[in-house]
């Protein structure tokens, strides 16, 4: 009797194992089918934009490029991993031990000046359980994980791992912080997710034409003649590409969206697109000659430069304004505004006068950005609607957008899954 019961139990257990294995196989097959379907949909989405059509006959990328989480993930794996990304300022890591942190498309980063004065960049992730080893910005002699107390040198080496008695096949030299390529350009710090893995500063950024234009505007990025004045961070509910397109649309929107700005400070009819390449665009706009106050604040003209993929620089009067775009999702983007003033502006001026000038100028820039935010968020709502799929270019003023989309399409197609 007991033998029969045992055989019955064993048979049931065997059936459960077979059933469980079969169910697991079905789930795996369904998962593969789902992944293949997603890959196919993404492939079709990318290839809907036709690279071969000239601007006067071209259709813009479909709205799904801006509203699809799968497209955003593809951008993370291509655009934001293969290019130099602006993430901070040199003055934040001016001295040994200084560091700052950032989060770019889901990757937590830390940039520091090590104790020998070398600029370095790492993924801000403890190799034990993934906790960030640094927060905000500060000056330290080492990075200490606040979870289990593991410590790292500022060159990324693991210094201490607590309570490790009995562990096998563990080597400290294989468990340091993961390094990233890092470089500087002017007062800015940039990193690259792929390529150089030593974490030591490299000289990989080539912007000769941009530097030539800036030097003509009395700003040489190689000379430390500007001083950091103020930072403002804003978040908008829009895709990062919409922001780029709004910034570099050849001034198409200026006299419509920024009426106070264009009527009082600028002559919108003078805007020129000086150069359009896949790496950068340069636009120049002249100041309104009938407004003496405008020239005091912004000079005789303003130059707006977009550097692919996430960096913008404006030069006007004594100001250098830098905008770094930090996408967090397909529909949420951070703006980080850093304002710099020429050192010469501070000479022979009372502190209150300088302070008031900074606040008034930044306040004007903030007002203009309010208007741009409204535009970008409105466009994103439209892109989410069933009423919109794709649009047309205005060839005379939107060449920069066309070239931007061409560069994007090429990078997106470079993925092995596309």
VEXTORPA-55039 format. One record per residue (C-alpha): residue in one letter; z, x, y; residue number from 1. Coordinates in Angstrom, 2 decimals. Layout:
<rotis>
> resn / up / east / north / resi
> a / Z / X / Y / NUM $
...
</rotis>
This chain:
<rotis>
> resn / up / east / north / resi
> x / 0.00 / 0.00 / 0.00 / 1 $
> x / 1.01 / 2.73 / 2.44 / 2 $
> x / -2.11 / 4.66 / 1.46 / 3 $
> x / -4.29 / 1.67 / 2.34 / 4 $
> x / -2.54 / 1.27 / 5.69 / 5 $
> x / -3.09 / 4.98 / 6.37 / 6 $
> x / -6.80 / 4.70 / 5.59 / 7 $
> x / -7.04 / 1.70 / 7.90 / 8 $
> x / -5.29 / 3.56 / 10.75 / 9 $
> x / -7.53 / 6.58 / 10.27 / 10 $
> x / -10.61 / 4.39 / 10.27 / 11 $
> x / -9.51 / 2.75 / 13.52 / 12 $
> x / -8.83 / 6.14 / 15.10 / 13 $
> x / -12.24 / 7.38 / 13.98 / 14 $
> x / -13.89 / 4.27 / 15.42 / 15 $
> x / -12.08 / 4.79 / 18.72 / 16 $
> x / -13.24 / 8.40 / 18.85 / 17 $
> x / -16.84 / 7.40 / 18.17 / 18 $
> x / -16.62 / 4.54 / 20.66 / 19 $
> x / -15.04 / 6.77 / 23.29 / 20 $
> x / -17.66 / 9.48 / 22.76 / 21 $
> x / -20.45 / 6.93 / 22.94 / 22 $
> x / -19.02 / 5.34 / 26.07 / 23 $
> x / -18.67 / 8.78 / 27.68 / 24 $
> x / -22.29 / 9.57 / 26.82 / 25 $
> x / -23.40 / 6.27 / 28.38 / 26 $
> x / -21.41 / 7.00 / 31.54 / 27 $
> x / -22.91 / 10.49 / 31.76 / 28 $
> x / -26.41 / 9.12 / 31.30 / 29 $
> x / -25.82 / 6.46 / 33.97 / 30 $
> x / -24.44 / 9.11 / 36.31 / 31 $
> x / -27.52 / 11.31 / 35.79 / 32 $
> x / -29.80 / 8.33 / 36.37 / 33 $
> x / -27.92 / 7.52 / 39.60 / 34 $
> x / -28.15 / 11.15 / 40.81 / 35 $
> x / -31.86 / 11.27 / 40.00 / 36 $
> x / -32.41 / 8.01 / 41.87 / 37 $
> x / -30.50 / 9.31 / 44.92 / 38 $
> x / -32.48 / 12.59 / 44.84 / 39 $
> x / -35.75 / 10.68 / 44.66 / 40 $
> x / -34.77 / 8.41 / 47.57 / 41 $
> x / -33.74 / 11.45 / 49.62 / 42 $
> x / -36.98 / 13.25 / 48.77 / 43 $
> x / -39.01 / 10.26 / 49.91 / 44 $
> x / -36.91 / 10.00 / 53.08 / 45 $
> x / -37.53 / 13.64 / 54.01 / 46 $
> x / -41.26 / 13.48 / 53.29 / 47 $
> x / -41.77 / 10.32 / 55.32 / 48 $
> x / -42.00 / 12.60 / 58.33 / 49 $
> x / -45.50 / 14.10 / 58.31 / 50 $
> x / -45.50 / 17.71 / 59.52 / 51 $
> x / -49.28 / 17.85 / 59.81 / 52 $
> x / -49.78 / 15.17 / 62.47 / 53 $
> x / -50.06 / 16.35 / 66.13 / 54 $
> x / -47.69 / 14.90 / 68.71 / 55 $
> x / -50.16 / 12.45 / 70.24 / 56 $
> x / -50.54 / 10.70 / 66.88 / 57 $
> x / -47.19 / 11.51 / 65.26 / 58 $
> x / -44.48 / 9.09 / 64.23 / 59 $
> x / -40.86 / 10.15 / 64.74 / 60 $
> x / -38.54 / 10.64 / 61.74 / 61 $
> x / -37.34 / 7.37 / 60.20 / 62 $
> x / -33.99 / 5.91 / 61.26 / 63 $
> x / -32.58 / 6.81 / 57.83 / 64 $
> x / -32.54 / 10.46 / 58.96 / 65 $
> x / -29.75 / 9.39 / 61.33 / 66 $
> x / -27.94 / 6.74 / 59.29 / 67 $
> x / -27.90 / 8.09 / 55.73 / 68 $
> x / -24.83 / 9.90 / 54.34 / 69 $
> x / -27.15 / 11.59 / 51.81 / 70 $
> x / -29.28 / 13.00 / 54.64 / 71 $
> x / -26.17 / 14.29 / 56.39 / 72 $
> x / -25.10 / 16.06 / 53.20 / 73 $
> x / -28.55 / 17.63 / 52.89 / 74 $
> x / -28.27 / 18.87 / 56.49 / 75 $
> x / -24.89 / 20.41 / 55.68 / 76 $
> x / -26.44 / 22.27 / 52.76 / 77 $
> x / -29.48 / 23.51 / 54.70 / 78 $
> x / -29.41 / 23.35 / 58.50 / 79 $
> x / -25.71 / 24.07 / 58.93 / 80 $
> x / -25.44 / 26.67 / 56.19 / 81 $
> x / -28.52 / 28.73 / 57.01 / 82 $
> x / -28.24 / 29.13 / 60.80 / 83 $
> x / -25.91 / 30.72 / 63.31 / 84 $
> x / -23.43 / 28.10 / 64.54 / 85 $
> x / -21.56 / 28.35 / 67.83 / 86 $
> x / -17.87 / 27.66 / 67.19 / 87 $
> x / -15.74 / 29.35 / 69.87 / 88 $
> x / -15.24 / 31.90 / 72.65 / 89 $
> x / -14.64 / 35.65 / 72.71 / 90 $
> x / -11.58 / 35.26 / 74.95 / 91 $
> x / -9.91 / 33.32 / 72.12 / 92 $
> x / -10.01 / 36.50 / 69.98 / 93 $
> x / -9.83 / 39.14 / 72.67 / 94 $
> x / -6.82 / 41.06 / 71.30 / 95 $
> x / -5.74 / 42.25 / 67.84 / 96 $
> x / -4.02 / 39.44 / 65.94 / 97 $
> x / -5.57 / 36.61 / 67.94 / 98 $
> x / -7.27 / 33.84 / 65.98 / 99 $
> x / -8.70 / 30.35 / 66.39 / 100 $
> x / -9.64 / 27.71 / 63.85 / 101 $
> x / -12.51 / 25.24 / 63.67 / 102 $
> x / -13.89 / 22.63 / 61.30 / 103 $
> x / -17.67 / 22.51 / 61.03 / 104 $
> x / -19.38 / 19.89 / 58.81 / 105 $
> x / -16.34 / 19.74 / 56.55 / 106 $
> x / -15.76 / 23.50 / 56.30 / 107 $
> x / -12.44 / 24.74 / 57.74 / 108 $
> x / -12.95 / 28.13 / 59.41 / 109 $
> x / -10.76 / 30.79 / 60.99 / 110 $
> x / -12.00 / 33.58 / 63.27 / 111 $
> x / -9.68 / 36.48 / 64.10 / 112 $
> x / -9.46 / 39.95 / 65.58 / 113 $
> x / -7.83 / 42.11 / 62.88 / 114 $
> x / -5.20 / 44.76 / 63.56 / 115 $
> x / -7.93 / 47.43 / 63.91 / 116 $
> x / -9.72 / 45.31 / 66.52 / 117 $
> x / -12.56 / 44.17 / 64.23 / 118 $
> x / -13.85 / 40.61 / 64.66 / 119 $
> x / -13.81 / 38.68 / 61.37 / 120 $
> x / -14.44 / 35.17 / 60.08 / 121 $
> x / -13.26 / 33.40 / 56.92 / 122 $
> x / -13.11 / 30.02 / 55.29 / 123 $
> x / -9.64 / 28.82 / 56.24 / 124 $
> x / -8.62 / 28.06 / 52.66 / 125 $
> x / -5.84 / 29.55 / 50.52 / 126 $
> x / -7.27 / 30.52 / 47.13 / 127 $
> x / -4.24 / 29.07 / 45.31 / 128 $
> x / -4.41 / 25.33 / 46.11 / 129 $
> x / -6.80 / 25.11 / 49.05 / 130 $
> x / -4.28 / 24.74 / 51.88 / 131 $
> x / -5.42 / 26.07 / 55.29 / 132 $
> x / -3.70 / 29.37 / 56.08 / 133 $
> x / -3.98 / 28.98 / 59.87 / 134 $
> x / -3.66 / 26.14 / 62.37 / 135 $
> x / -4.90 / 25.84 / 65.94 / 136 $
> x / -4.99 / 29.20 / 67.70 / 137 $
> x / -2.31 / 31.87 / 68.06 / 138 $
> x / -1.53 / 35.56 / 67.66 / 139 $
> x / -0.19 / 36.75 / 64.27 / 140 $
> x / 0.09 / 39.89 / 62.15 / 141 $
> x / -0.98 / 38.10 / 58.95 / 142 $
> x / -1.90 / 34.64 / 57.68 / 143 $
> x / 0.86 / 32.82 / 55.76 / 144 $
> x / 0.08 / 29.71 / 53.73 / 145 $
> x / 2.64 / 27.03 / 54.60 / 146 $
> x / 2.42 / 25.47 / 51.12 / 147 $
> x / 3.55 / 28.13 / 48.63 / 148 $
> x / 3.96 / 31.16 / 50.86 / 149 $
> x / 0.92 / 33.22 / 49.86 / 150 $
> x / 0.03 / 35.75 / 52.54 / 151 $
> x / -3.25 / 37.35 / 53.64 / 152 $
> x / -4.07 / 40.31 / 55.85 / 153 $
> x / -6.26 / 39.70 / 58.89 / 154 $
> x / -9.08 / 41.44 / 57.01 / 155 $
> x / -8.84 / 38.73 / 54.33 / 156 $
> x / -7.00 / 40.69 / 51.60 / 157 $
> x / -4.33 / 38.88 / 49.57 / 158 $
> x / -1.00 / 40.54 / 50.46 / 159 $
> x / 1.50 / 38.39 / 48.57 / 160 $
> x / 1.41 / 35.71 / 45.88 / 161 $
> x / 4.87 / 34.30 / 45.12 / 162 $
> x / 6.53 / 33.73 / 41.70 / 163 $
> x / 3.62 / 35.12 / 39.68 / 164 $
> x / 5.62 / 36.56 / 36.78 / 165 $
> x / 3.85 / 35.97 / 33.47 / 166 $
> x / 0.38 / 35.30 / 34.89 / 167 $
> x / -2.53 / 36.94 / 33.10 / 168 $
> x / -6.05 / 37.99 / 34.15 / 169 $
> x / -5.19 / 37.81 / 37.85 / 170 $
> x / -6.34 / 40.43 / 40.36 / 171 $
> x / -5.24 / 40.31 / 43.98 / 172 $
> x / -8.48 / 41.90 / 45.19 / 173 $
> x / -10.43 / 38.98 / 43.71 / 174 $
> x / -8.31 / 36.36 / 45.46 / 175 $
> x / -8.65 / 37.08 / 49.15 / 176 $
> x / -10.02 / 34.77 / 51.83 / 177 $
> x / -13.74 / 34.01 / 51.56 / 178 $
> x / -15.64 / 35.90 / 54.28 / 179 $
> x / -18.36 / 34.60 / 56.60 / 180 $
> x / -20.89 / 36.36 / 58.79 / 181 $
> x / -19.75 / 36.43 / 62.42 / 182 $
> x / -21.37 / 37.57 / 65.67 / 183 $
> x / -21.02 / 37.22 / 69.43 / 184 $
> x / -23.51 / 36.41 / 72.15 / 185 $
> x / -22.32 / 36.55 / 75.73 / 186 $
> x / -18.82 / 35.01 / 75.79 / 187 $
> x / -19.47 / 32.99 / 72.63 / 188 $
> x / -18.59 / 33.41 / 68.95 / 189 $
> x / -20.97 / 32.26 / 66.22 / 190 $
> x / -20.70 / 32.19 / 62.42 / 191 $
> x / -23.13 / 31.81 / 59.55 / 192 $
> x / -22.16 / 30.22 / 56.24 / 193 $
> x / -24.65 / 32.22 / 54.17 / 194 $
> x / -25.85 / 35.80 / 54.21 / 195 $
> x / -23.42 / 38.57 / 55.17 / 196 $
> x / -20.24 / 38.09 / 53.14 / 197 $
> x / -18.17 / 41.00 / 54.53 / 198 $
> x / -16.70 / 38.97 / 57.38 / 199 $
> x / -17.33 / 41.89 / 59.75 / 200 $
> x / -19.13 / 41.28 / 63.05 / 201 $
> x / -22.90 / 41.57 / 62.77 / 202 $
> x / -25.75 / 41.65 / 65.30 / 203 $
> x / -27.89 / 38.91 / 63.84 / 204 $
> x / -28.69 / 36.71 / 66.84 / 205 $
> x / -31.99 / 37.30 / 68.67 / 206 $
> x / -32.40 / 35.37 / 71.92 / 207 $
> x / -34.40 / 37.78 / 74.07 / 208 $
> x / -36.39 / 35.09 / 75.92 / 209 $
> x / -33.25 / 33.05 / 76.66 / 210 $
> x / -31.50 / 36.17 / 77.96 / 211 $
> x / -34.47 / 36.98 / 80.23 / 212 $
> x / -34.32 / 33.51 / 81.80 / 213 $
> x / -30.55 / 33.68 / 82.27 / 214 $
> x / -30.79 / 37.10 / 83.91 / 215 $
> x / -33.25 / 35.63 / 86.42 / 216 $
> x / -30.48 / 33.15 / 87.23 / 217 $
> x / -27.97 / 35.95 / 87.90 / 218 $
> x / -26.27 / 35.63 / 84.55 / 219 $
> x / -26.48 / 38.46 / 82.04 / 220 $
> x / -24.90 / 37.51 / 78.67 / 221 $
> x / -24.37 / 41.23 / 77.94 / 222 $
> x / -22.16 / 41.66 / 81.00 / 223 $
> x / -18.72 / 40.06 / 81.09 / 224 $
> x / -19.07 / 38.59 / 84.57 / 225 $
> x / -17.89 / 35.02 / 83.89 / 226 $
> x / -14.36 / 33.71 / 83.40 / 227 $
> x / -13.36 / 30.80 / 81.17 / 228 $
> x / -12.16 / 27.91 / 83.35 / 229 $
> x / -11.66 / 24.77 / 81.26 / 230 $
> x / -12.34 / 23.12 / 77.89 / 231 $
> x / -12.94 / 19.42 / 77.24 / 232 $
> x / -13.43 / 17.92 / 73.76 / 233 $
> x / -14.96 / 14.49 / 73.25 / 234 $
> x / -15.97 / 12.48 / 70.18 / 235 $
> x / -18.85 / 10.02 / 70.11 / 236 $
> x / -20.04 / 7.58 / 67.46 / 237 $
> x / -23.52 / 8.96 / 67.10 / 238 $
> x / -25.59 / 11.26 / 64.93 / 239 $
> x / -25.74 / 14.85 / 66.18 / 240 $
> x / -29.56 / 14.82 / 66.32 / 241 $
> x / -29.53 / 11.96 / 68.83 / 242 $
> x / -27.41 / 14.14 / 71.11 / 243 $
> x / -29.86 / 17.06 / 70.83 / 244 $
> x / -32.82 / 14.79 / 71.58 / 245 $
> x / -31.09 / 13.32 / 74.64 / 246 $
> x / -30.26 / 16.77 / 76.01 / 247 $
> x / -33.77 / 18.17 / 75.60 / 248 $
> x / -36.03 / 15.21 / 76.33 / 249 $
> x / -37.77 / 16.87 / 79.27 / 250 $
> x / -35.70 / 14.89 / 81.78 / 251 $
> x / -37.29 / 11.63 / 80.63 / 252 $
> x / -33.98 / 9.78 / 80.94 / 253 $
> x / -32.49 / 11.48 / 84.00 / 254 $
> x / -33.67 / 9.24 / 86.84 / 255 $
> x / -32.95 / 6.11 / 84.77 / 256 $
> x / -29.60 / 6.94 / 83.16 / 257 $
> x / -28.06 / 9.27 / 85.75 / 258 $
> x / -28.88 / 7.54 / 89.05 / 259 $
> x / -25.96 / 9.02 / 91.00 / 260 $
> x / -26.69 / 12.41 / 89.51 / 261 $
> x / -30.44 / 12.31 / 90.19 / 262 $
> x / -30.30 / 10.61 / 93.61 / 263 $
> x / -27.47 / 12.71 / 95.02 / 264 $
> x / -27.75 / 16.11 / 93.38 / 265 $
> x / -31.19 / 16.60 / 91.88 / 266 $
> x / -34.81 / 15.84 / 92.44 / 267 $
> x / -35.71 / 14.45 / 89.01 / 268 $
> x / -39.42 / 14.80 / 89.71 / 269 $
> x / -39.11 / 18.60 / 89.71 / 270 $
> x / -37.94 / 18.99 / 86.12 / 271 $
> x / -40.01 / 21.52 / 84.19 / 272 $
> x / -39.98 / 22.47 / 80.52 / 273 $
> x / -40.31 / 26.27 / 80.75 / 274 $
> x / -40.41 / 27.01 / 77.06 / 275 $
> x / -40.33 / 25.12 / 73.76 / 276 $
> x / -39.87 / 26.97 / 70.46 / 277 $
> x / -38.30 / 26.13 / 67.13 / 278 $
> x / -35.31 / 28.29 / 68.10 / 279 $
> x / -34.68 / 27.08 / 71.65 / 280 $
> x / -35.92 / 25.01 / 74.60 / 281 $
> x / -35.53 / 25.81 / 78.31 / 282 $
> x / -35.66 / 23.19 / 81.09 / 283 $
> x / -35.26 / 23.70 / 84.86 / 284 $
> x / -34.42 / 21.08 / 87.49 / 285 $
> x / -34.31 / 21.69 / 91.27 / 286 $
> x / -31.45 / 20.60 / 93.50 / 287 $
> x / -31.90 / 17.84 / 96.10 / 288 $
> x / -32.64 / 19.77 / 99.34 / 289 $
> x / -31.18 / 16.93 / 101.45 / 290 $
> x / -27.68 / 17.35 / 100.02 / 291 $
> x / -25.95 / 20.54 / 101.30 / 292 $
> x / -22.86 / 19.83 / 99.19 / 293 $
> x / -25.03 / 19.78 / 96.07 / 294 $
> x / -26.31 / 23.31 / 96.65 / 295 $
> x / -22.75 / 24.58 / 97.18 / 296 $
> x / -21.71 / 23.18 / 93.82 / 297 $
> x / -24.81 / 23.67 / 91.66 / 298 $
> x / -27.07 / 26.12 / 93.49 / 299 $
> x / -30.78 / 25.69 / 94.18 / 300 $
> x / -31.62 / 24.68 / 90.59 / 301 $
> x / -30.12 / 24.10 / 87.16 / 302 $
> x / -31.32 / 25.45 / 83.84 / 303 $
> x / -30.64 / 23.66 / 80.55 / 304 $
> x / -31.06 / 25.57 / 77.29 / 305 $
> x / -30.80 / 24.18 / 73.78 / 306 $
> x / -30.31 / 26.72 / 70.96 / 307 $
> x / -30.91 / 25.44 / 67.44 / 308 $
> x / -29.05 / 23.81 / 65.80 / 309 $
> x / -25.76 / 23.01 / 67.62 / 310 $
> x / -25.53 / 24.88 / 70.93 / 311 $
> x / -26.42 / 24.08 / 74.54 / 312 $
> x / -26.02 / 26.12 / 77.71 / 313 $
> x / -26.40 / 24.99 / 81.30 / 314 $
> x / -26.55 / 27.41 / 84.23 / 315 $
> x / -26.11 / 25.97 / 87.73 / 316 $
> x / -24.62 / 27.54 / 90.85 / 317 $
> x / -21.61 / 29.67 / 89.85 / 318 $
> x / -21.22 / 27.78 / 86.57 / 319 $
> x / -22.07 / 28.46 / 82.95 / 320 $
> x / -21.44 / 25.32 / 80.90 / 321 $
> x / -21.56 / 25.55 / 77.11 / 322 $
> x / -21.67 / 22.59 / 74.73 / 323 $
> x / -21.02 / 23.00 / 71.03 / 324 $
> x / -21.87 / 20.07 / 68.75 / 325 $
> x / -19.62 / 19.66 / 65.71 / 326 $
> x / -20.87 / 16.92 / 63.35 / 327 $
> x / -18.18 / 15.34 / 61.18 / 328 $
> x / -20.18 / 12.53 / 59.60 / 329 $
> x / -23.66 / 11.11 / 59.99 / 330 $
> x / -22.27 / 8.82 / 62.72 / 331 $
> x / -19.56 / 10.93 / 64.37 / 332 $
> x / -19.99 / 14.06 / 66.46 / 333 $
> x / -17.59 / 16.16 / 68.52 / 334 $
> x / -18.65 / 17.68 / 71.85 / 335 $
> x / -16.77 / 20.83 / 72.83 / 336 $
> x / -17.42 / 21.65 / 76.51 / 337 $
> x / -16.47 / 25.13 / 77.72 / 338 $
> x / -16.81 / 25.76 / 81.46 / 339 $
> x / -17.12 / 29.31 / 82.83 / 340 $
> x / -17.18 / 30.47 / 86.46 / 341 $
> x / -18.70 / 33.63 / 87.91 / 342 $
> x / -15.99 / 36.21 / 88.56 / 343 $
> x / -17.36 / 36.64 / 92.06 / 344 $
> x / -16.48 / 33.04 / 92.91 / 345 $
> x / -12.75 / 33.85 / 92.72 / 346 $
> x / -12.96 / 36.60 / 95.33 / 347 $
> x / -11.17 / 35.90 / 98.64 / 348 $
> x / -10.51 / 32.26 / 97.80 / 349 $
> x / -7.07 / 30.58 / 97.70 / 350 $
> x / -5.96 / 29.47 / 94.25 / 351 $
> x / -5.80 / 25.81 / 95.32 / 352 $
> x / -9.39 / 25.90 / 96.56 / 353 $
> x / -10.61 / 27.32 / 93.24 / 354 $
> x / -8.53 / 24.82 / 91.27 / 355 $
> x / -9.87 / 21.87 / 93.26 / 356 $
> x / -13.45 / 23.13 / 92.88 / 357 $
> x / -13.00 / 23.35 / 89.10 / 358 $
> x / -11.52 / 19.87 / 88.80 / 359 $
> x / -14.18 / 18.25 / 91.01 / 360 $
> x / -17.04 / 19.99 / 89.21 / 361 $
> x / -15.70 / 19.25 / 85.74 / 362 $
> x / -15.04 / 15.65 / 86.83 / 363 $
> x / -18.71 / 15.28 / 87.82 / 364 $
> x / -19.85 / 16.75 / 84.49 / 365 $
> x / -17.48 / 14.37 / 82.70 / 366 $
> x / -18.95 / 11.36 / 84.52 / 367 $
> x / -22.48 / 12.41 / 83.58 / 368 $
> x / -21.38 / 12.82 / 79.98 / 369 $
> x / -19.90 / 9.30 / 80.00 / 370 $
> x / -23.40 / 8.04 / 80.75 / 371 $
> x / -24.96 / 10.21 / 78.03 / 372 $
> x / -22.34 / 9.05 / 75.51 / 373 $
> x / -23.22 / 5.44 / 76.23 / 374 $
> x / -26.90 / 6.21 / 75.65 / 375 $
> x / -26.34 / 8.12 / 72.39 / 376 $
> x / -23.99 / 5.50 / 70.96 / 377 $
> x / -26.39 / 2.73 / 71.98 / 378 $
> x / -29.30 / 4.52 / 70.31 / 379 $
> x / -27.25 / 4.95 / 67.15 / 380 $
> x / -26.51 / 1.22 / 67.02 / 381 $
> x / -30.24 / 0.58 / 67.33 / 382 $
> x / -31.04 / 3.07 / 64.58 / 383 $
> x / -28.61 / 1.21 / 62.30 / 384 $
> x / -30.44 / -2.07 / 62.94 / 385 $
> x / -33.11 / -3.53 / 60.66 / 386 $
> x / -35.22 / -3.97 / 63.79 / 387 $
> x / -35.94 / -0.23 / 64.08 / 388 $
> x / -37.57 / 2.13 / 61.62 / 389 $
> x / -39.43 / 4.85 / 63.55 / 390 $
> x / -40.93 / 5.36 / 66.99 / 391 $
> x / -43.58 / 7.32 / 68.88 / 392 $
> x / -43.44 / 10.45 / 71.03 / 393 $
> x / -44.36 / 10.52 / 74.71 / 394 $
> x / -46.51 / 13.67 / 74.51 / 395 $
> x / -46.16 / 14.75 / 78.13 / 396 $
> x / -42.35 / 15.01 / 78.08 / 397 $
> x / -41.14 / 14.93 / 74.47 / 398 $
> x / -42.71 / 18.06 / 73.00 / 399 $
> x / -39.23 / 19.57 / 72.56 / 400 $
> x / -38.19 / 16.65 / 70.36 / 401 $
> x / -41.37 / 16.97 / 68.32 / 402 $
> x / -40.77 / 20.71 / 67.75 / 403 $
> x / -37.11 / 20.02 / 66.91 / 404 $
> x / -38.17 / 17.52 / 64.24 / 405 $
> x / -40.73 / 19.96 / 62.86 / 406 $
> x / -38.06 / 22.64 / 62.45 / 407 $
> x / -35.68 / 20.16 / 60.83 / 408 $
> x / -38.29 / 18.90 / 58.39 / 409 $
> x / -39.15 / 22.42 / 57.28 / 410 $
> x / -35.50 / 23.28 / 56.66 / 411 $
> x / -34.78 / 20.04 / 54.84 / 412 $
> x / -37.78 / 20.61 / 52.57 / 413 $
> x / -36.52 / 24.10 / 51.76 / 414 $
> x / -33.76 / 22.60 / 49.60 / 415 $
> x / -34.39 / 23.05 / 45.88 / 416 $
> x / -33.71 / 19.34 / 45.39 / 417 $
> x / -36.43 / 18.32 / 47.88 / 418 $
</rotis>
